[in-house]
Amino acid sequence: MIHLIKNKSRLLHYFLTASGFLLVFSSCKTNKLAEAHKTKTNSFRVASMEAPPGMVYVPSGTFELLSPDDSTNQAHYASVSAFFIDKAEVTNKQYRQFVDWVADSVAITDYLGDDSYFLPLEDGSTNTRPINWAKVGKRSPLWKNGTEEEIEKLREMTVDMGGKRMLDPEKAKYRFYYTRMVGGVGSDKTVETVGVMPKLNVWSVDFPNAQMQMMDDNYFDTKIFDDYPVVGVSWKQARAFTDWRAKQVKLYMKRNVALRDFNLAFSLPTEIQWRYAAQAKSNPADTTEGTMKTFDDGDEERLALNFKQGEGTYSMDGAVFTLPVKSYAPNALGIYNMAGNVSEWALDAYSPSYASLVNDINPVLLYDVPDSANPLMKRKVVCGGSWKDNGGMLNTDARSFEEQDKQHAYIGFRCVMEAIEIPGAAVKTRRYKEQ
């Protein structure tokens, strides 16, 4: 188990501004690291940083890693640079947009044979002709909302599930490229092709001898569940979504004066990024136990997290299963449900000796293997507790894992994007004369 001990210069207040996020920090005069170097750390204020839609800015910081697997019992310190993270878990609606985009891409390129769905190439270009998404418009997905002739052509992309036409999971696949990591070193550029449909019957599979048909049949594609966290998604499917979303965010960045000149990677959060962001609290004196409950007018006590309260007791927090991703109050950074609702995939490979293996700056443990590999090699870190877990799993230092190709009704994910470091007040300790 890894324990993240927060730096005493943790966030005390987090204010939202119309133009972005104004981050305000306060610290004690010293901390463990500063004492070692006889250096003082002072209170400082950071300028605002506009975040991409649906994300918040997380400032850089230093923390302590403690691992029970380290026989020397030595503390490991690490720093994390600034990043953006989703305010909330990826929703069914957001993931459906991804699935529909993939399905329409396959429909247009492989089945319809309609030249009007493509834009003309610029003179001299030898690239593949881009799809004219304006023509698709609000008719997405075409296999469901196209013309009668188009729907007939696309019947091969669908299958019958209980009398209902559904997208064939084997026909909706997304291809993306990444640098394969083995032993912490990038070895070669790899292409990955991933089926993007979530596992719809994951509720019945995860909970046998339980009545889950309603959740199987409705959870992913019924509008009432639009704002609920997507589940039944594997680690590779989550990673494919982040690649697709990175392309969408690039369009936003071109219009963002502060970010448009930078190349910023989009991914699943590393374990450290996730836990660092999860530790932000409205009150720095709060413990996990202290934030489990909130009070209404001082009279009625109400649970403020979605988790299993006891044997057979799931509903006292407001629901038996998942809840909309912005349920309850956010933490001090403005992030929702970093404890409870669904557990979340992290980018890291899982190792019980993690703290002694990773670097001391932006630590991450990457190890890419095919789905046919030994199950021990396929383990990926899963962060946080879920609606089906007891309170002990709500602590930010609780670790678990799952194999990269497994899908569950209690694991979702959110995304992060690299951010530009905003210098702190420490840089002002050296004064230069103006020329």
C-alpha positions in Angstrom: 0.0 0.0 0.0 1.3 3.5 -0.8 0.6 6.4 1.5 0.8 9.9 0.0 1.8 12.4 2.7 0.8 15.8 1.5 3.1 18.8 1.6 2.1 21.4 4.2 1.9 23.9 1.3 -1.4 22.2 0.3 -4.2 24.1 -1.2 -6.4 25.8 1.4 -8.7 27.7 -0.9 -9.7 27.3 -4.5 -11.6 30.0 -6.2 -13.3 29.9 -9.6 -13.0 33.0 -11.8 -14.9 33.8 -15.0 -11.7 33.5 -17.1 -10.4 30.4 -15.5 -9.2 29.0 -12.2 -7.5 31.2 -9.6 -5.3 29.0 -7.5 -4.5 30.3 -4.0 -1.9 28.5 -1.8 -0.8 28.9 1.7 2.0 27.1 3.6 3.7 26.8 6.9 7.2 28.3 7.2 8.9 24.9 6.9 8.3 21.4 5.8 10.2 18.1 6.0 12.1 18.7 2.8 12.8 22.3 3.6 14.1 21.4 7.0 16.6 19.0 5.4 18.0 21.8 3.3 17.6 24.6 5.9 15.3 26.4 3.5 12.1 28.2 4.3 9.0 28.1 2.1 6.7 31.1 2.1 3.1 31.7 1.3 2.5 32.5 -2.4 -0.2 33.3 -4.9 -0.4 31.8 -8.3 -1.7 33.5 -11.4 -4.9 32.2 -13.1 -4.7 29.4 -15.6 -7.6 28.8 -18.0 -8.4 25.1 -18.1 -9.9 23.2 -21.1 -13.7 22.6 -20.8 -14.6 20.2 -18.1 -11.2 20.2 -16.5 -9.4 22.0 -13.6 -5.8 23.1 -13.1 -3.8 21.2 -10.5 -0.6 22.9 -9.3 2.7 21.2 -8.9 3.7 19.9 -5.4 5.9 17.5 -3.4 4.8 14.6 -1.3 6.1 11.6 0.5 5.8 8.0 -0.7 5.7 5.3 2.0 5.7 1.6 0.9 5.3 -1.3 3.3 7.2 -3.4 0.7 10.3 -1.3 1.3 12.3 -3.3 3.9 14.5 -0.3 4.7 11.4 1.7 5.8 12.9 4.7 4.1 10.6 7.6 3.0 10.6 8.3 -0.7 9.9 11.8 -1.8 8.5 12.8 -5.2 7.3 15.9 -7.0 4.5 16.2 -9.5 4.4 19.0 -12.1 1.2 20.9 -12.9 -1.5 19.2 -14.9 -5.2 19.5 -15.8 -7.7 16.8 -14.7 -11.3 16.2 -15.4 -13.7 17.7 -12.9 -15.8 14.5 -13.1 -15.6 10.9 -14.3 -16.3 10.3 -18.0 -20.0 10.0 -18.5 -22.1 7.6 -20.6 -23.0 10.5 -22.9 -19.3 11.4 -23.5 -18.3 7.8 -24.1 -21.3 7.3 -26.5 -20.0 10.3 -28.5 -16.8 8.4 -28.9 -18.5 5.2 -29.9 -20.7 7.0 -32.4 -17.7 8.8 -33.9 -15.9 5.5 -34.4 -19.1 3.8 -35.8 -19.7 6.7 -38.3 -16.1 6.7 -39.4 -16.3 2.9 -40.1 -19.7 3.4 -41.8 -18.5 6.2 -44.1 -15.1 4.6 -45.0 -16.1 1.0 -45.3 -19.8 0.7 -46.1 -21.6 3.7 -47.5 -19.5 4.4 -50.6 -20.8 8.0 -50.7 -18.2 10.4 -51.9 -20.1 13.4 -50.5 -19.1 12.4 -47.0 -15.5 13.3 -47.7 -13.9 16.7 -47.9 -11.6 17.5 -50.9 -7.9 17.2 -50.4 -5.8 20.3 -50.7 -3.7 20.7 -53.8 -0.7 18.3 -53.8 -1.8 16.5 -50.6 -1.5 12.7 -50.6 -3.2 12.2 -47.2 -6.4 10.3 -46.8 -9.4 12.5 -47.5 -11.0 13.8 -44.2 -14.6 13.0 -43.4 -17.1 15.9 -43.8 -18.5 15.7 -40.3 -20.8 18.7 -41.0 -22.7 16.4 -43.4 -23.2 13.8 -40.6 -24.4 16.6 -38.3 -27.0 15.6 -35.8 -27.8 12.3 -37.6 -25.0 10.5 -35.7 -24.9 7.6 -35.4 -25.7 6.9 -39.1 -26.5 3.2 -38.5 -29.5 4.4 -36.4 -30.4 7.9 -37.8 -29.3 7.8 -41.4 -31.6 7.7 -44.4 -33.5 4.5 -45.1 -31.0 3.6 -47.8 -28.0 4.3 -45.5 -29.5 2.2 -42.6 -30.1 -0.7 -45.0 -26.5 -0.5 -46.1 -25.3 -0.4 -42.5 -27.3 -3.4 -41.3 -24.2 -5.4 -41.5 -22.7 -3.2 -38.7 -25.5 -4.2 -36.3 -26.6 -7.3 -34.4 -29.9 -8.3 -32.8 -29.8 -8.3 -29.0 -33.1 -9.4 -27.5 -35.1 -8.0 -30.4 -33.2 -4.7 -30.4 -30.8 -3.6 -33.1 -27.4 -2.8 -31.5 -24.0 -1.8 -32.9 -21.9 -4.9 -33.4 -18.9 -4.6 -31.0 -16.7 -6.3 -33.6 -17.4 -3.5 -36.2 -16.6 -0.5 -34.0 -12.9 -0.4 -33.5 -10.5 2.5 -33.0 -6.9 2.5 -34.1 -4.3 4.7 -32.4 -0.5 4.9 -32.0 1.7 5.0 -29.0 5.3 4.3 -27.9 5.3 0.8 -26.3 6.9 0.8 -22.9 8.9 -2.1 -21.5 10.9 -1.8 -18.3 10.3 2.0 -18.2 11.9 2.5 -21.6 10.1 3.2 -24.8 10.9 0.6 -27.4 9.0 1.3 -30.6 6.0 2.9 -32.0 3.0 0.5 -31.8 -0.4 0.6 -33.4 -3.3 -0.6 -31.2 -6.8 -1.5 -32.5 -9.4 -1.6 -29.8 -13.1 -2.4 -29.9 -14.8 0.5 -28.2 -18.2 -0.8 -27.2 -18.5 -1.2 -23.4 -19.7 -4.5 -22.0 -23.4 -4.0 -21.7 -24.2 -7.0 -19.5 -21.4 -6.2 -17.1 -23.9 -5.8 -14.3 -25.2 -9.3 -14.5 -21.7 -10.7 -15.0 -20.3 -8.9 -12.0 -23.2 -9.7 -9.7 -24.6 -13.2 -10.4 -27.8 -14.3 -8.7 -28.9 -10.6 -8.6 -31.6 -9.0 -10.6 -29.6 -6.7 -12.9 -31.5 -6.9 -16.2 -32.7 -3.3 -16.0 -29.1 -2.0 -15.6 -27.8 -4.3 -18.5 -30.5 -3.1 -20.8 -30.6 0.6 -20.1 -27.5 1.9 -18.3 -25.3 2.8 -21.3 -27.7 4.1 -24.0 -30.7 5.5 -22.2 -30.8 9.2 -21.8 -31.7 9.2 -18.1 -28.3 7.7 -17.5 -26.4 10.3 -19.7 -24.6 12.0 -16.8 -23.7 8.8 -14.9 -20.1 7.4 -15.1 -19.5 5.0 -18.0 -18.6 1.5 -16.8 -17.9 -1.8 -18.5 -14.8 -0.2 -20.1 -11.4 -1.9 -20.1 -8.1 -0.1 -19.5 -7.3 -0.2 -23.2 -10.7 1.2 -24.1 -10.2 4.0 -21.6 -6.8 4.7 -23.2 -8.3 4.7 -26.7 -10.9 7.3 -25.5 -8.1 9.6 -24.2 -6.4 9.4 -27.6 -9.7 10.4 -29.4 -10.4 13.1 -26.9 -7.0 14.6 -27.3 -7.8 15.3 -30.9 -11.0 17.0 -29.9 -9.2 19.1 -27.3 -6.7 20.3 -29.9 -9.5 22.2 -31.6 -10.1 24.0 -28.3 -6.5 24.7 -27.8 -6.2 26.5 -31.1 -8.6 29.1 -29.8 -6.9 29.3 -26.3 -4.2 32.0 -26.5 -2.4 30.6 -23.4 -2.2 27.0 -24.7 -2.3 27.1 -28.5 1.4 27.1 -29.0 2.1 24.1 -26.9 2.0 20.3 -27.5 0.4 18.9 -24.4 -0.2 15.2 -24.0 -3.6 13.7 -23.0 -3.9 10.5 -21.1 -5.3 8.5 -18.2 -4.0 10.0 -14.9 -0.9 8.4 -13.4 -1.5 6.9 -10.0 0.4 9.8 -8.4 -1.6 12.5 -10.3 -4.8 10.8 -9.3 -3.9 10.5 -5.6 -2.4 14.0 -5.5 -5.6 15.6 -6.9 -7.8 13.4 -4.7 -6.2 14.7 -1.5 -7.4 18.2 -2.0 -10.0 18.9 0.8 -12.2 21.8 1.5 -10.8 21.9 5.0 -7.1 20.8 5.5 -8.0 19.4 8.9 -10.4 16.9 7.3 -9.7 13.2 7.3 -11.3 10.7 5.0 -13.6 9.7 7.8 -14.4 13.3 8.5 -15.6 13.9 5.0 -17.8 10.9 4.8 -20.8 12.8 6.2 -22.3 16.2 5.8 -24.9 17.9 7.9 -28.1 19.5 6.8 -29.0 22.5 9.0 -27.3 20.8 11.9 -30.2 18.5 12.4 -30.1 15.8 9.8 -27.0 13.8 9.1 -26.5 12.7 5.4 -23.9 10.7 3.7 -21.8 12.7 1.2 -20.1 9.8 -0.7 -21.5 6.9 -2.7 -20.2 3.7 -1.1 -21.3 0.5 0.6 -22.3 1.4 4.2 -22.5 -2.2 5.4 -23.5 -5.7 4.5 -26.5 -5.4 2.2 -26.6 -1.6 2.8 -26.1 0.5 -0.3 -28.9 3.0 -0.4 -28.3 5.3 2.6 -26.1 7.6 0.4 -28.9 8.3 -2.0 -28.7 5.4 -4.5 -28.0 1.7 -4.7 -25.8 1.9 -7.7 -23.9 4.7 -9.3 -24.9 8.4 -9.2 -24.5 11.3 -11.7 -20.8 12.3 -11.8 -21.4 15.7 -10.2 -23.3 14.4 -7.2 -22.2 15.7 -3.8 -19.8 18.5 -3.2 -16.5 18.7 -5.1 -13.1 18.8 -3.2 -11.1 22.0 -2.8 -9.8 21.8 -6.4 -13.3 21.5 -7.7 -13.1 17.8 -8.6 -16.1 15.5 -8.0 -16.2 11.9 -6.6 -12.6 11.2 -6.1 -13.9 8.8 -3.4 -16.9 6.6 -4.2 -19.2 6.3 -7.2 -16.8 4.3 -9.4 -13.2 3.3 -9.0 -11.0 4.7 -11.8 -8.3 3.3 -14.1 -4.8 4.8 -13.8 -2.1 4.8 -16.4 0.3 2.8 -14.3 1.2 -0.9 -14.4 0.7 -2.4 -10.9 3.5 -3.5 -8.6 3.5 -3.8 -4.8 7.1 -2.4 -4.9 6.0 0.7 -6.8 7.6 3.3 -4.5 11.1 1.9 -4.8 10.8 1.5 -8.6 9.7 4.9 -9.9 11.5 8.2 -10.4 11.2 11.0 -7.9 9.7 13.4 -10.4 6.4 12.7 -12.1 6.6 9.0 -11.1 4.9 6.5 -13.3 5.3 2.8 -13.9 4.6 1.8 -17.5 4.7 -1.7 -18.9 2.8 -2.5 -22.1 1.9 -6.1 -22.9 -0.7 -7.7 -25.2 -3.9 -9.1 -23.8 -2.5 -12.6 -24.4 0.3 -12.0 -21.8 0.5 -13.6 -18.4 -2.3 -12.2 -16.1 0.3 -11.0 -13.6 1.9 -8.8 -16.3 -1.5 -7.3 -17.3 -2.3 -5.7 -14.0 -3.1 -2.0 -14.0 -3.6 0.3 -11.1 -7.2 1.1 -10.1 -7.7 4.1 -7.9 -10.3 4.9 -5.3 -13.3 3.1 -4.0 -16.7 2.6 -5.7 -20.4 2.3 -5.0 -19.9 -1.4 -4.1 -16.9 -0.9 -1.8 -16.9 -0.3 2.0 -15.5 2.9 3.6 -12.0 1.5 3.9 -11.5 1.7 0.2 -12.3 5.4 0.1 -8.9 6.4 1.4 -6.7 7.9 -1.2 -3.8 5.6 -0.2 -5.9 2.4 -0.8 -4.6 0.5 -3.9 -6.1 -2.1 -6.0 -5.5 -3.5 -9.5 -7.3 -5.2 -12.4 -6.1 -6.8 -15.6 -6.1 -4.4 -18.6 -8.7 -6.4 -20.6 -11.2 -6.8 -17.8 -14.5 -4.7 -17.7 -16.5 -4.1 -14.5 -19.7 -2.3 -13.4 -17.7 -0.4 -10.8 -14.6 0.8 -12.7 -14.7 4.0 -14.8 -12.1 6.6 -15.6 -11.3 10.3 -16.1 -8.6 12.1 -18.2 -5.7 14.4 -17.5 -3.7 16.7 -19.8 -0.2 18.1 -19.2 -0.1 21.8 -18.1 2.4 24.6 -18.2 4.2 25.1 -15.0 3.4 28.4 -13.3 6.5 29.6 -11.4 5.9 30.1 -7.6 7.1 32.9 -5.4 10.4 31.1 -4.7 11.7 32.4 -8.1 11.5 36.0 -6.6 14.2 35.4 -4.1 16.8 36.4 -6.6 16.5 40.0 -7.5 17.9 41.4 -10.7 18.4 45.0 -11.6 16.4 46.2 -14.5 18.6 47.0 -17.5 
